[in-house]
Amino acid sequence: MRPQSFQGSAKKSSERMQPRNFKMVMLFVLLGTCSQSAAQDDINLAIHTVTSKSLTVRWSKFLGASSYKITATPKNSPEPSAFAQFSENSVMGSVNSLTPNTIYIVEVEAVDIALHVLSSAELEEVTAPEVPTIEQAYSKQSDSITVEFSAVPGAGSYVLRAESTKGKFSETPVSASPGTMLHLQPYTDYILSVMSVNSGGMSQPSLPVEVKTVVAAPELNSTSSSNSTILLAWDGVEHAVLYTLCIIMEGSDTRVKLNTTNTSVAFTDLEAGTTYCIKGNAWDPHSIPGEDFTVCQTTRPPTPGSVQVMLTVDGSQDMAVHWESVHGADRYLALSTTGQNCTSSDSYCVISPLSCGQNHSITVTALNRAGPSGPSQPEDFLTFPCPPESIWVEEPVPGNCTVVWSVVPWVEYYKAFVKRDDGSEELCNTNSSTCNYHCQCGFTYFMNVFAYNQAGSSLPGHVLNYTTIPCCPDDVSIFLVSTETLEITWSPVRAAEVYETKAAGSSHLIHCNDTAPVCALSDLSCNTRYSVVVRPCSELRGCNNTCRPHSEETAPCTPEILSITQTNASSVNISWSAINREANYTVNIVGEMDSHTCHSTGTSCEISHLLCGSTYEVSAIASTSVGQSLPSYTLPLATGPCCPQVLKVTQVTQAMTNVTWSEGAGAQSYVTSLTSPRGNAKCHTLETHCLMGCITCGTNYTVSLEAISRAGHKSECTYHGFSSSACCPSSVKLYRMTNNTIRVYWHSSGNLNNYTADLFGANSNYTCTPPPGGWHKNQVLSQKNVFCFLFWKQCWNGDLSRKKKCQLADEIFKGLQDNNSSN
């Protein structure tokens, strides 16, 4: 069997084998040889090329072969076999002198040096047919040559080969004679040959024939510039020296022939709307006609006549255009000066939709492939007017409105319809562009304007909605709901979408927006008169600025207590700030046991009869005709402490006293004072008693006490006077006298005149009292039984211990002895 990759075809030839393909074959053979060396398989055989009288085969090398023999034996013919011998290094070889179109059995044998066959392979192949003969070749088209050749037995097809003098090469397969070579160049010399093909391969080329292609045909471009003229133009053809044109009218045998060296021609005096066919060809310098080219051109149609324009009868307000049909027209175009048009193949068409407010001028043109005819005589047609493009309302004065619209062309008069949303309607006829009507607040008006001319009424235009400004509410009520908040209420009004409430005071403006007919204006200034205006607003018209204001005042401002001053133990003075106008102020002092109030139009007042040692809360309220303010911040007040009801002064020694007192309500500490011209004593204590020294004997003291509270409030308390004890006599001397008497001598202490001298003895006591105002040095005490103690009643009131008495007595007695000795 032949390997699939090496099967022959009708297009193979030894002459066409390329080096690249040969390298691929050699690579295959070498790979096969390597494979055989490795495995020692049988030799492989394949056909390489086939011609009419030769076969070329290739094989794989066989190890040990010294030569290869190829034998070609006809399969069904008595013709002798042909063979060829090749060296051990050959892998390809040819067998020649074969018979065309004959089946051969081709065998290759690998032979060793002793001519023993080592391996062999064979296959069948048919030789190519006989070489055909060209009988005739000619060119009628600039890009082709037709070849007539003899048929050969066994040929399934043929291949035409053309090679130009410029070296361009092409092949065309054909099934039989004649065959045509296409895609050639105009006016070019070609060498032509033909080869026969069967399943085995392709024969050698026939004897060559040289043929020149004719010049190209002129590519005619035709137009009709009028209904009696055809213009013909073309690009010049290379190598052409003359052009021949032949024109014939469709349906006629009359021909007109024209020779020219130009590249354009005009045919005139032709019939309108008629088709003409024109054939043209070029001639080369050898007077050989080239390829011809035919073009058919229709002249433009005649101009339509009797144009009529009218509205359609179906009531659609479209425009129908009628005309007379003309010869040669494929269709018609009705064109308006507005740019609208309609086309038809019949004698009428409809322009739709109509544009309002236009004066149409209609012309009709007939058209065919050549182009349009001349336009017909224009026919005028006036359409109904357009509605005004813009409508607006002017309201220079509330309640008096004017509807205004833009001027529309081709209008004789206008009708303006004004309809209110409650159903009432007004109509205005005018030839101007304005119309006046009465417009009430809070209503919506719908306005439409129609324009009229002789063609009729315009279509409904834009409907304008105009809403008048909302009406002002006439039942505005204002309430002071808190000291600095006003609540305003009113009844809803027509067309109001939102209400704007403004309160204008002396220094600022407060406003609120709400859709409800109630508004609370808070954060207002106290004791301020506000001008309150409720303005209804709508999105379309804004707010009504004509609403009258209402006046309302806020509550007075809260006073601020600045100071609380205690003027005495039971009275305080209270002062506050006053930023209100014409306000009365009330101050309340509230305690656990009692309450007090004072009133003033100023900024201070005094409250008395407060309980000492009590705690109060003080607040102030301002009042006006509008109402009361909020109470001020409450400040605490603590009155001065109460004075102790009982105070007692007891002299402990001549220079020291003990002061005791009862507790005073609200007092934390006390300052006790004893004052006299001869000196003062003071004691500051938390207790209810105080031991005070540095007291001068025989002195009248003023007793006072200062009670001090925790907050530092003081109460001055004064009590009855206190007199200290009399001063002891000084310079006491005893003199022993005769008759067992003793004289006692002393210096008087101040204004005291009453003295008593006591002498105490072991067995008896003695007392002497000088008369009031008497002189004490005349007093004499008996010395009898003087033992221990001499006592002065007026000096000490307190008791002394026995020891002290004895010590004093000893000192006196000792002094007495000294005096006696000296005397």
C-alpha positions in Angstrom: 0.0 0.0 0.0 1.1 3.5 -0.8 1.8 5.7 2.4 -1.0 8.3 2.7 1.5 11.2 2.9 3.1 10.3 -0.4 0.1 9.7 -2.7 0.3 11.5 -6.0 -2.1 14.1 -7.3 -2.9 15.8 -10.6 -1.0 18.8 -9.6 2.4 17.1 -8.9 5.3 17.4 -11.4 9.0 17.0 -11.2 9.5 20.5 -12.5 7.5 22.0 -9.6 9.3 20.2 -6.8 10.8 22.8 -4.5 14.1 22.4 -2.5 12.2 22.9 0.8 10.0 19.9 0.1 12.9 17.8 -1.0 14.6 18.5 2.3 11.5 17.3 4.1 11.5 14.1 2.0 15.1 13.5 2.7 14.5 14.0 6.4 11.7 11.4 6.3 13.9 8.9 4.4 16.8 9.4 6.9 14.4 8.9 9.8 13.1 5.8 8.1 16.6 4.5 7.6 17.5 5.0 11.3 14.3 3.2 12.2 15.2 0.3 9.8 18.7 0.1 11.3 17.2 -0.2 14.7 14.4 -2.7 13.9 15.4 -4.2 10.5 11.8 -3.9 9.1 11.0 -4.3 5.4 12.0 -1.5 2.9 9.4 1.2 2.5 8.3 2.6 -1.0 6.4 5.7 -2.0 5.6 7.6 -5.2 7.2 11.0 -5.6 6.1 12.3 -9.0 4.3 11.0 -12.0 4.5 12.3 -15.7 3.2 10.9 -18.9 6.4 8.7 -19.5 8.1 8.5 -16.1 7.7 7.6 -12.5 9.8 8.9 -9.6 9.8 6.9 -6.3 11.6 7.1 -3.0 12.4 4.4 -0.5 13.9 3.8 2.8 17.5 2.5 3.2 18.0 -1.2 4.2 21.0 -2.3 6.2 23.5 -4.4 4.2 22.1 -3.3 0.8 24.8 -2.5 -1.8 22.4 -1.3 -4.4 18.7 -0.8 -5.2 16.7 -1.9 -8.3 13.5 -0.3 -9.5 11.2 -2.2 -11.9 8.0 -0.8 -13.5 5.8 -3.5 -15.1 2.6 -2.6 -17.1 -0.3 -4.3 -15.3 -2.7 -4.9 -18.2 -0.5 -4.3 -21.1 2.0 -6.5 -23.1 4.4 -3.6 -23.1 7.8 -4.6 -21.7 8.9 -3.7 -18.2 11.3 -0.8 -17.5 13.9 -0.8 -14.7 16.7 1.2 -13.3 19.7 0.5 -10.9 20.9 2.8 -8.1 23.7 2.8 -5.6 23.6 1.9 -2.0 23.4 5.6 -0.9 20.4 6.4 -3.1 16.9 6.8 -1.7 15.1 8.2 -4.8 15.1 7.2 -8.4 13.1 7.4 -11.7 12.0 4.9 -14.3 11.6 6.4 -17.8 10.3 5.4 -21.3 6.9 4.5 -19.9 3.5 4.5 -21.7 1.1 7.4 -20.9 -2.1 6.7 -19.1 -1.0 3.1 -18.1 -1.1 1.3 -14.8 2.3 0.1 -13.6 3.4 -2.1 -10.8 6.4 -0.5 -9.3 8.9 -2.6 -7.3 12.0 -1.7 -5.4 14.6 -4.3 -4.3 17.5 -4.0 -1.8 20.4 -6.2 -3.2 23.6 -7.1 -1.4 27.0 -7.4 -3.1 26.2 -10.9 -4.2 23.0 -9.7 -5.9 20.9 -11.4 -3.4 17.6 -9.6 -2.7 17.5 -8.6 1.0 14.1 -6.8 1.0 11.6 -5.5 -1.5 8.4 -3.5 -1.7 5.9 -2.6 -4.5 2.9 -0.4 -5.3 0.6 0.5 -8.2 0.6 3.8 -10.0 -0.8 5.2 -13.3 1.2 7.4 -15.6 -0.2 10.8 -16.6 -2.1 11.3 -19.9 -0.6 12.4 -23.2 0.4 16.0 -23.7 -2.5 18.0 -25.3 -2.1 20.4 -28.3 -3.3 24.0 -28.3 -5.5 24.6 -31.4 -6.5 28.3 -30.9 -6.1 31.0 -28.2 -7.7 34.5 -28.3 -8.7 37.4 -25.9 -12.1 39.1 -26.0 -12.0 40.4 -22.5 -9.2 42.5 -21.1 -8.7 40.2 -18.1 -9.0 36.8 -19.8 -7.8 34.5 -22.7 -9.8 31.7 -24.0 -7.8 28.5 -25.1 -9.1 25.8 -27.4 -7.1 22.5 -27.3 -7.3 18.8 -28.3 -8.7 16.3 -25.8 -6.4 13.4 -24.8 -7.4 9.9 -23.7 -7.6 9.2 -19.9 -7.5 12.9 -19.0 -9.9 13.8 -16.2 -9.1 17.5 -16.3 -6.7 20.0 -17.7 -4.5 22.8 -16.4 -4.1 26.0 -18.3 -0.8 27.9 -17.6 -0.1 31.5 -18.5 3.1 33.3 -18.0 3.5 37.0 -18.7 6.6 38.7 -20.1 6.9 40.3 -16.7 7.3 36.9 -15.1 3.9 36.6 -13.5 2.8 33.0 -13.5 -0.8 31.6 -13.0 -2.5 28.3 -13.6 -6.2 27.6 -14.1 -7.8 24.1 -13.9 -10.5 23.4 -16.5 -12.6 20.4 -17.2 -12.5 20.4 -21.0 -11.8 22.6 -24.1 -12.2 25.5 -24.5 -10.9 26.9 -21.2 -10.6 30.5 -20.1 -7.8 32.0 -18.1 -9.1 34.8 -15.8 -7.6 37.6 -13.7 -5.1 38.6 -16.3 -3.8 42.1 -17.0 -5.2 44.2 -19.9 -3.1 44.6 -23.1 -0.4 42.2 -21.8 1.5 39.4 -23.8 1.1 35.9 -22.2 2.8 32.5 -23.1 0.1 29.9 -22.8 0.4 26.1 -22.4 -2.0 23.3 -21.4 -1.4 20.1 -19.4 -3.6 17.0 -19.0 -4.4 15.5 -15.6 -5.5 12.1 -14.3 -5.4 10.3 -10.9 -1.7 9.6 -11.4 -0.5 13.1 -12.1 -0.1 15.8 -14.7 1.5 15.6 -18.1 4.3 17.9 -19.4 3.2 21.3 -20.8 2.1 21.5 -24.4 3.9 23.6 -27.0 3.5 27.3 -25.9 1.4 29.9 -27.7 1.8 33.6 -27.3 -1.4 35.7 -27.0 -2.0 39.4 -26.0 -5.1 40.5 -24.0 -7.2 43.3 -25.4 -7.4 46.8 -23.9 -9.8 47.3 -21.1 -13.3 48.7 -21.6 -14.1 52.3 -20.7 -16.1 52.4 -17.5 -18.9 54.6 -18.6 -20.6 56.9 -16.0 -24.0 58.3 -17.1 -26.2 61.1 -15.7 -29.2 62.9 -17.0 -29.0 66.6 -16.3 -32.4 67.4 -17.8 -35.3 65.5 -19.3 -33.7 65.7 -22.8 -30.0 65.2 -22.1 -27.6 62.3 -21.0 -24.1 63.1 -20.1 -21.5 60.3 -20.5 -18.0 60.4 -19.0 -15.2 57.8 -18.3 -11.6 57.6 -17.3 -9.1 57.2 -20.1 -8.1 53.6 -20.9 -4.4 52.8 -21.1 -3.1 52.0 -24.6 -6.5 53.2 -26.1 -6.3 55.5 -29.2 -10.0 55.7 -30.0 -13.4 55.1 -28.4 -16.6 54.0 -30.1 -20.0 54.7 -28.5 -23.4 53.3 -29.6 -26.7 54.6 -28.2 -30.1 53.0 -28.6 -33.5 54.0 -27.2 -35.3 51.3 -25.3 -37.9 49.7 -27.5 -36.4 51.1 -30.7 -34.1 49.7 -33.4 -32.6 53.1 -34.2 -28.9 53.3 -33.2 -26.6 56.2 -33.2 -22.8 55.4 -33.4 -20.1 57.9 -32.4 -16.3 57.7 -32.5 -14.3 60.0 -30.3 -11.0 60.5 -28.7 -12.5 62.4 -25.8 -13.5 60.9 -22.4 -16.9 62.6 -22.2 -19.9 62.9 -24.5 -23.3 64.7 -24.2 -26.4 63.2 -26.0 -29.1 65.9 -26.4 -32.5 66.2 -27.9 -33.6 63.0 -26.2 -37.1 62.1 -25.1 -38.1 62.8 -21.5 -38.6 59.9 -19.1 -37.0 57.4 -21.6 -34.3 54.8 -21.0 -31.3 54.7 -23.4 -28.6 52.1 -23.4 -25.0 53.1 -24.5 -22.2 50.6 -25.3 -18.7 51.7 -25.6 -15.3 50.1 -26.3 -11.7 51.2 -26.8 -9.3 50.5 -29.8 -5.6 49.8 -29.3 -2.9 51.1 -31.6 -3.2 48.0 -33.8 -6.9 48.8 -34.5 -8.0 45.8 -32.4 -11.2 46.5 -30.5 -11.1 46.1 -26.8 -13.6 44.9 -24.3 -16.9 46.7 -24.4 -19.0 48.2 -21.6 -22.7 49.0 -21.6 -24.6 51.4 -19.4 -28.4 52.2 -19.5 -29.6 55.7 -18.5 -33.1 57.1 -18.2 -33.7 60.8 -18.9 -35.5 62.8 -16.3 -39.3 62.9 -16.4 -41.4 66.0 -17.6 -42.6 68.5 -15.0 -46.1 67.6 -13.5 -48.9 70.1 -14.1 -52.3 71.1 -12.7 -51.3 71.0 -9.0 -54.2 71.3 -6.5 -54.0 71.6 -2.7 -56.9 71.0 -0.3 -57.7 69.6 3.1 -58.4 65.9 3.3 -62.1 65.0 3.5 -61.7 62.6 6.4 -61.6 65.5 8.9 -58.0 64.8 10.0 -56.8 68.3 9.0 -54.2 66.9 6.7 -53.2 68.5 3.3 -53.9 66.5 0.1 -51.9 67.4 -3.0 -53.1 66.3 -6.5 -51.4 66.6 -9.9 -51.3 65.2 -13.4 -49.2 62.1 -14.0 -46.3 62.4 -16.6 -44.5 59.9 -18.7 -41.3 58.2 -17.3 -41.9 59.1 -13.7 -41.3 56.4 -11.1 -42.6 58.6 -8.2 -43.5 62.1 -7.3 -42.4 64.5 -4.6 -44.7 67.2 -3.2 -42.6 69.8 -1.4 -43.7 72.7 0.8 -41.7 75.8 1.5 -41.9 74.7 5.2 -39.8 71.7 4.5 -42.6 69.2 4.8 -43.1 66.8 1.9 -44.8 63.6 0.7 -44.0 61.1 -2.0 -46.2 58.9 -4.1 -46.2 56.7 -7.3 -49.8 57.8 -7.9 -51.2 61.2 -8.8 -51.7 62.5 -5.2 -50.2 62.3 -1.7 -50.9 63.7 1.7 -48.7 65.9 3.8 -49.2 65.1 7.4 -49.2 66.4 10.0 -49.8 69.9 9.1 -47.9 72.6 11.0 -50.0 75.4 12.4 -49.6 79.0 11.5 -47.9 78.5 8.1 -48.5 79.7 4.6 -47.5 76.7 2.5 -46.3 77.1 -1.1 -46.5 73.6 -2.7 -44.5 72.4 -5.7 -44.6 68.9 -7.3 -41.6 67.2 -8.9 -41.5 64.0 -10.9 -38.6 61.6 -10.2 -37.0 58.6 -11.8 -33.6 56.9 -11.7 -32.1 59.9 -13.5 -33.3 62.4 -11.0 -36.0 65.0 -10.5 -37.9 66.9 -13.1 -38.3 70.7 -12.9 -40.7 71.8 -10.1 -44.3 72.6 -11.0 -45.9 76.0 -10.6 -46.3 76.7 -6.8 -49.7 76.4 -5.1 -50.3 78.4 -1.9 -52.2 77.0 1.1 -52.8 78.7 4.5 -53.1 76.4 7.6 -54.9 77.2 10.8 -53.0 79.4 13.3 -50.9 78.1 16.1 -51.9 78.7 19.7 -49.8 81.2 21.6 -46.5 79.7 22.7 -46.4 81.5 26.0 -49.2 82.7 28.4 -48.6 84.5 31.6 -50.5 86.6 34.1 -49.7 90.0 35.5 -51.2 91.2 38.7 -50.0 94.7 39.3 -52.7 95.2 42.0 -54.1 92.4 44.1 -57.5 91.5 42.6 -56.9 92.9 39.1 -55.3 90.4 36.8 -54.3 90.5 33.2 -53.7 87.4 31.1 -51.0 88.1 28.4 -49.9 85.9 25.5 -47.4 86.0 22.7 -48.4 87.3 19.3 -49.0 84.5 16.7 -48.7 85.1 12.9 -51.5 84.6 10.5 -54.1 85.4 13.2 -57.3 87.6 12.8 -58.5 87.5 16.5 -58.1 85.7 19.8 -60.5 84.1 22.4 -59.3 83.9 26.0 -61.1 81.6 28.4 -60.6 82.1 32.1 -62.1 79.5 34.4 -62.0 79.6 38.2 -61.6 76.4 40.3 -65.1 76.9 41.7 -66.6 76.6 38.2 -67.2 80.2 37.2 -65.8 81.2 33.8 -65.1 84.3 31.8 -64.7 84.8 28.0 -62.8 87.5 26.3 -62.7 88.3 22.5 -59.9 90.5 21.4 -57.6 91.2 18.5 -54.8 92.3 20.9 -52.7 90.0 23.1 -54.1 90.9 26.5 -57.3 90.4 28.5 -58.3 91.8 31.9 -60.3 90.0 34.6 -61.0 90.2 38.3 -59.1 87.7 40.4 -59.9 87.1 44.0 -57.3 85.9 46.5 -57.1 82.2 47.3 -58.4 80.9 43.9 -56.8 79.0 41.1 -57.6 80.2 37.5 -57.2 78.1 34.4 -56.5 80.1 31.2 -56.4 79.1 27.6 -56.2 81.2 24.5 -57.3 80.2 21.0 -56.2 81.9 17.8 -58.4 82.2 14.7 -58.0 82.9 11.0 -59.9 82.0 7.8 -58.7 78.4 8.1 -60.3 78.0 11.5 -59.3 77.8 15.1 -55.9 76.9 16.5 -55.5 73.7 18.5 -55.9 74.0 22.2 -52.7 75.6 23.5 -51.0 75.5 26.8 -53.4 75.8 29.8 -52.0 78.2 32.3 -52.7 77.6 36.0 -52.5 80.8 38.0 -53.2 80.7 41.7 -53.8 84.0 43.3 -52.1 84.8 46.6 -53.7 83.2 49.7 -56.1 85.4 51.6 -55.0 86.8 55.0 -56.6 85.1 58.0 -59.0 87.5 59.7 -59.4 85.8 63.1 -55.9 85.7 64.5 -55.8 85.0 68.2 -52.7 85.4 70.3 -52.2 83.7 73.7 -49.4 84.0 76.2 -48.9 80.4 77.1 -45.8 80.9 79.0 -43.7 83.9 80.1 -41.7 83.9 76.8 -44.0 81.9 74.4 -46.9 83.1 72.3 -49.4 80.7 70.8 -51.1 82.1 67.7 -54.2 80.4 66.1 -56.3 81.3 63.1 -58.7 79.7 60.7 -57.3 78.0 57.5 -57.6 80.1 54.3 -57.9 79.1 50.7 -54.8 78.2 48.6 -52.5 78.4 51.7 -49.9 75.6 51.7 -47.9 76.9 54.6 -48.2 79.7 57.1 -45.3 81.9 58.1 -45.7 83.6 61.4 -43.3 86.4 62.4 -42.9 88.2 65.7 -40.8 91.4 65.4 -39.5 92.7 68.7 -37.3 95.6 69.5 -34.0 93.9 68.5 -34.7 90.6 66.7 -37.2 88.7 64.6 -38.6 85.2 65.4 -40.6 83.2 62.9 -42.0 79.8 62.3 -43.3 77.9 59.3 -46.0 75.3 59.5 -48.9 73.9 57.5 -51.2 73.9 60.4 -53.2 77.1 61.4 -51.4 77.3 64.7 -48.0 78.4 65.7 -46.0 78.7 68.9 -43.3 81.3 69.0 -40.9 80.6 71.8 -37.6 81.9 72.9 -39.0 85.4 72.8 -37.6 88.3 74.8 -39.4 88.9 78.1 -41.2 92.2 78.8 -41.2 93.0 75.0 -44.0 94.1 72.8 -44.1 92.1 69.6 -45.7 92.8 66.3 -47.1 89.4 65.1 -48.0 88.8 61.5 -49.5 85.6 60.0 -48.7 85.3 56.3 -50.3 82.5 54.3 -47.9 81.2 51.6 -48.1 79.0 48.5 -45.4 77.5 46.4 -46.5 79.2 43.3 -47.2 82.8 44.6 -45.1 83.0 47.7 -46.5 84.8 50.8 -49.2 87.4 51.2 -47.4 90.5 52.5 -50.5 92.6 52.9 -51.7 90.9 56.2 -52.1 93.3 59.1 -49.9 92.9 62.2 -51.2 92.1 65.7 -49.5 93.4 68.8 -48.8 91.3 71.9 -46.5 91.7 74.9 -44.6 89.0 76.7 -44.5 88.5 80.4 -42.1 90.6 82.5 -38.5 89.4 82.9 -37.6 87.5 85.9 -35.8 89.7 88.5 -32.4 88.8 89.8 -31.8 89.3 93.5 -28.5 91.1 93.8 -28.0 91.4 97.5 -29.6 90.6 100.9 -28.4 92.9 103.7 -29.4 92.5 107.3 -30.0 95.9 108.8 -30.6 94.6 112.3 -31.4 91.4 114.1 -35.0 91.3 112.7 -34.8 93.3 109.5 -33.2 92.8 106.0 -32.9 94.9 102.9 -33.3 93.1 99.6 -32.2 94.6 96.2 -32.7 93.2 92.7 -32.1 94.0 89.1 -35.0 95.6 87.2 -35.1 95.5 83.4 -38.8 95.6 83.0 -41.0 98.6 82.2 -43.7 99.6 84.7 -43.5 96.4 86.7 -44.4 95.8 90.3 -42.2 93.5 92.3 -43.1 91.2 95.1 -40.4 89.7 97.4 -41.4 86.6 99.4 -39.4 85.5 102.4 -40.5 82.0 103.6 -39.3 80.4 106.8 -40.2 77.4 108.8 -42.1 79.4 111.4 -43.2 82.5 109.5 -43.4 84.2 106.1 -43.1 87.8 105.0 -43.8 89.8 101.8 -42.9 93.2 100.6 -43.9 95.1 97.4 -42.1 97.7 95.4 -42.0 99.4 92.1 -38.3 100.1 92.5 -35.4 97.8 92.9 -35.3 97.2 96.7 -37.5 96.8 99.7 -37.1 96.1 103.5 -38.7 93.3 105.5 -38.7 93.5 109.3 -39.9 91.4 112.2 -37.9 88.4 111.2 -37.3 85.8 113.8 -33.8 85.7 115.1 -31.8 82.5 114.5 -34.1 81.4 111.6 -33.5 80.3 108.0 -35.6 81.8 105.2 -35.8 81.4 101.3 -36.0 84.7 99.5 -37.4 85.0 95.9 -38.8 87.9 93.8 -41.5 88.0 91.1 -42.3 90.8 88.6 -45.8 91.6 87.6 -47.3 93.7 84.8 -50.7 94.0 83.2 -49.7 91.0 81.0 -49.0 88.7 83.8 -46.3 87.5 86.2 -42.7 86.6 85.5 -41.1 83.4 86.5 -39.9 83.6 90.1 -36.3 84.6 90.5 -33.7 82.1 91.7 -34.3 81.4 95.4 -31.5 82.7 97.8 -31.1 81.5 101.3 -31.3 84.0 104.2 -30.2 83.3 107.7 -31.1 85.9 110.4 -28.7 86.8 113.2 -28.7 84.5 116.2 -30.9 85.2 119.2 -29.5 86.8 122.3 -29.3 84.5 125.4 -32.2 85.2 127.7 -30.2 84.6 130.9 -26.8 85.9 131.7 -25.1 85.7 135.1 -21.8 87.2 136.3 -20.1 85.7 139.4 -16.9 87.1 140.9 -14.5 84.4 141.7 -11.6 86.5 143.1 -10.9 90.1 143.3 -9.5 90.0 139.7 -11.5 87.2 138.1 -15.1 86.6 137.3 -17.1 83.7 135.8 -19.8 84.7 133.2 -22.5 82.1 132.3 -25.5 82.5 129.9 -28.2 80.4 128.3 -28.0 79.3 124.7 -29.1 81.7 122.0 -31.0 80.1 119.0 -28.8 80.1 115.9 -25.6 81.0 117.7 -22.5 79.1 117.2 -20.0 81.2 119.2 -20.1 84.0 121.6 -18.0 87.1 122.4 -18.6 88.3 126.0 -17.3 91.8 127.0 -17.0 93.6 130.3 -16.2 97.3 129.6 -15.4 100.1 132.1 -13.4 103.3 132.1 -10.8 101.5 134.1 -10.4 98.6 131.7 -12.1 96.0 129.5 -12.3 92.2 129.5 -13.3 90.1 126.6 -13.8 86.3 126.0 -14.6 84.5 122.6 -15.9 81.0 123.1 -18.0 78.2 121.7 -19.4 77.4 125.2 -22.1 79.1 127.2 -19.7 80.3 129.9 -16.4 82.1 130.1 -13.9 82.7 132.9 -12.6 86.3 132.6 -9.6 87.7 134.4 -8.0 91.1 134.8 -11.0 92.5 136.7 -10.5 95.7 138.5 -11.9 95.8 142.0 -14.5 98.2 143.0 -15.5 99.0 139.4 -18.8 99.2 137.6 -18.7 97.2 134.3 -21.1 97.2 131.3 -21.9 93.6 130.4 -22.5 92.8 126.7 -22.6 89.6 124.6 -22.3 89.1 120.8 -23.9 86.0 119.4 -22.4 84.8 116.1 -24.1 82.3 113.7 -22.4 79.8 111.5 -22.9 82.1 108.5 -21.1 84.9 110.4 -24.3 86.9 111.3 -23.9 88.7 114.6 -26.4 89.8 117.3 -25.4 92.5 119.9 -26.8 91.7 123.3 -26.6 94.1 126.3 -27.4 93.2 129.9 -27.5 94.9 133.3 -24.3 96.3 134.8 -21.9 94.4 137.0 -19.8 95.9 139.9 -16.7 94.2 141.1 -16.1 93.7 144.9 -14.5 96.5 146.9 -10.8 96.7 147.0 -8.9 95.4 150.1 -7.4 98.1 152.4 -3.7 98.6 152.0 -0.9 99.4 154.4 -2.6 97.6 157.3 -0.5 98.0 160.5 -1.0 96.9 164.1 0.2 98.8 167.0 0.3 97.4 170.5 -1.1 99.8 172.9 -1.3 100.0 176.6 -4.2 98.5 178.4 -3.9 95.5 176.4 -5.1 97.1 173.3 -4.1 96.8 169.7 -4.5 99.6 167.2 -5.2 98.6 163.6 -4.1 101.0 160.9 -4.9 100.8 157.1 -5.3 102.9 154.0 -8.8 103.3 152.6 -9.5 101.7 149.1 -11.6 104.1 147.1 -15.0 105.4 148.3 -15.7 102.6 150.7 -16.4 104.0 154.2 -17.6 101.0 156.1 -14.8 98.7 157.5 -14.8 96.1 160.2 -11.7 94.8 161.9 -11.9 91.3 163.4 -9.3 89.8 165.7 -9.6 86.1 166.4 -7.8 84.7 169.4 -7.5 81.3 171.0 -10.0 82.1 173.7 -12.0 84.9 172.3 -12.6 87.0 169.2 -12.7 90.8 168.9 -14.4 93.0 166.4 -14.3 96.7 165.8 -16.2 98.8 163.4 -15.3 102.4 162.8 -18.3 104.7 162.4 -19.2 105.7 158.9 -17.0 108.3 157.7 -14.7 107.8 160.8 -11.0 107.6 160.6 -9.8 104.1 160.8 -6.5 104.9 162.5 -8.4 105.6 165.7 -9.6 102.1 166.0 -8.1 100.0 168.7 -8.4 96.3 169.4 -7.4 94.7 172.7 -4.3 92.6 172.6 -5.5 90.2 175.1 -5.2 86.6 173.9 -4.3 87.5 170.3 -3.5 84.1 168.9 -3.9 83.4 165.2 -5.9 85.4 162.7 -6.9 88.9 161.8 -9.6 89.0 159.1 -10.9 91.9 157.0 -14.5 91.2 156.1 -14.7 93.9 153.5 -11.8 92.5 151.5 -12.7 88.9 150.8 -16.0 87.2 150.4 -14.8 83.8 149.5 -13.5 81.2 151.8 -9.8 80.4 152.2 -8.4 77.2 153.3 -7.3 76.8 156.9 -3.7 76.7 155.9 -3.9 80.0 154.0 -5.6 81.6 157.0 -2.9 80.5 159.3 -0.2 81.6 157.0 -1.8 85.0 156.8 -2.3 85.2 160.5 1.3 84.4 161.1 2.4 87.1 158.8 0.2 89.6 160.6 1.3 88.6 163.9 4.9 88.7 163.0 4.4 92.2 161.6 2.7 93.2 164.8 5.7 92.0 166.9 8.0 93.9 164.6 6.0 97.1 165.2 6.1 96.6 168.9 9.8 96.2 168.9 10.3 99.4 167.0 8.0 101.3 169.2 
